[in-house]
Amino acid sequence: MSGHSKWNNIKRKKEKTDGQKAKIFTKMGREISVAVKEGGSADPNVNSKLKDAIAKAKANNVPNDNIERILKKAASEGNGENYEALQYEGYGPCGIAVIVETLTDNRNRTAADLRHYFDKCGGNLGQTGCVSFMFNQKGKLIIEAEGLDEDKVMEDALEAGASDFAADEDIFEITTEPEDFSAVRDDLEAKGYAFVTAEAQMVPDVLTAIEDPDAIKNMEKLLDMLEDNDDVQDVWHNWDRPDED
């Protein structure tokens, strides 16, 4: 299922160097700042988008001190930098569907960068809507299974309003409908659960495998280039990625 492939992606992120972690912190900071501006408040209790952004940042191991500094800066700067949320769609090697979510202050630069990445790796940037129909937005909560009882976690998740629950190796994957995500997360957080992932994701309907070794290398390269770009917030794809354990 897609959850296992996604968990491999998460493990890759957790193993990144300090420099790459700093880049992730910067991306999360940008997302929080935009949420403050769009929601009109630096108080997560009255700004649900900000609350979701903070939960995502915490799941990405951004320290509370960093989050507080970002909130204070965003509240004091007012309009400050103007970032625009843009979504790009395209095809990687072997027709792998890719969605790239960005926050950018220069759409021409971002579009040129992304087009270059796709072209260099044997894919192509497409038109809006060319692949998004293959995905459904879902809330995803990943909890490390160590020390927890599977039946209890499943019971708590379903009672909170989750739509699906799966145990996969050393994690529990909880899926929600987009409109239920925040409530389910808050309910489980109140019960003492901590999350490895807490975010809305674009989940593919069907996964596609790549057999050619060179195409696999190019797909890995494309994902790495996208993730290293400061303007890119999230990358979703339907590649049935080989296990990396």
Secondary structure as UniProt FT lines:
FT   HELIX           2..14
FT   HELIX           18..39
FT   TURN            44..46
FT   HELIX           48..59
FT   TURN            60..61
FT   HELIX           64..77
FT   TURN            78..79
FT   STRAND          84..91
FT   HELIX           93..95
FT   STRAND          97..104
FT   HELIX           107..120
FT   TURN            121..122
FT   STRAND          124..125
FT   TURN            128..129
FT   HELIX           132..134
FT   STRAND          135..144
FT   TURN            146..147
FT   HELIX           150..160
FT   STRAND          164..168
FT   TURN            169..170
FT   STRAND          171..176
FT   HELIX           178..180
FT   HELIX           181..190
FT   TURN            191..192
FT   STRAND          197..204
FT   HELIX           213..228
FT   TURN            230..231
FT   STRAND          232..237
//
